[in-house]
Amino acid sequence: MDKFHQGETVPCKVECYYKGTLTNPDTSVTLTIKDALNGAELTDQAMSPESTGVYRYDYDLGETATPGKWRRFYTITHGGDIFKAKDEFEVEQWV
């Protein structure tokens, strides 16, 4: 699991495969981030294409971001289908 300190930038990246090939979805790729207390810190943020089928968004953690396990939720819409993925990262307090 990736670890970040309060105030750092969290890179959020997702690869979009359709029928085994990296593909740019025809509709959207969005990101939602929930903090360690399950509060929505970011909701349905559009992600930017980095290359074919690869999307990225850099999220800046606040200096007082809640320490603990955070979750990233990715939603990809292509051809009328909705695909979802998620992962986690840890936020640590500076000591």
N, C-alpha and C positions, 0 to 999 in steps of 0.2 A: 504494500500500500504506500502510495506517495505521501510524503510529509512536508508540510509548509508551516512557516511561522506567521504569526499575526503581522499584517502589513505587507506580506509578500504577494506576488502575482501567481495565480494558479492557472497553468495552461490546460485548457479543456479541448480535447481533440477526439474526433470520431471518424471512422472509416465506413463508408456506405457501399455495401456490396449488394448487387442485384443479380441473381442467377450466377453467382461466382465471380463477377467482374466489378471492379471499382466503378461506380456510376454516380454521376451528379443527379440527385433526386429531382423530379420535375416540379415539385411543389416547394418543400421546405425542410430545413434541418434546424431544430430549436433545442435550447438548453434550459433546464431548470436546476437550480442548486438549492439544497436544503441543508441547514446548519445542524450542529450536534443536538439541538433541542427540537428538531424537525420543523423549524420555521423556514418559510420560503425566503431566501436571500435574493434570488433572481428567478424570474418566471417567464418562460416562453421567449427567451432571448434568441433572436436569429443569429446563426453562426455564419462565418465567412468562409468561402471556399479557399483552400490553400493549394490544392491541386485536384485533378479529377478524382471525385469521390472522397476527398479528405477535407473535413471542415474543422475550423478552429475558432475558439473564443478565449481571450485572456481575461480572467476574473481577478480583480484586485481585492484581496482580503483587507478589511478594515483593521486598524491598530488594536481594536478591542473585540475582534472576532472571537466568538465562543470557542474555546478549545474543545477538542473531541473529534469524533468521526462525522464527517460531512459526506453528502451524497450528491452525485451528478446524474441527472436523468436526461437522456437524449431522445428526441422524437424525430423520426425521419418519415416523410410522406412522399411516396412515389407510386405513380400509376394507380392511384386510388387506394393503395395499401398503406397502412401505418405500421412502422417498425419501431420498437422501443429497445433501448439499452441503458444500462446504468453501471456506475462504478463508485468507488469511495476514495476519499483521501482524508488524512489526519491533519488537524490544525493544532499546532503546539504553541504554547505561550513562551515568550522570551524570558529567560531567567537571568 
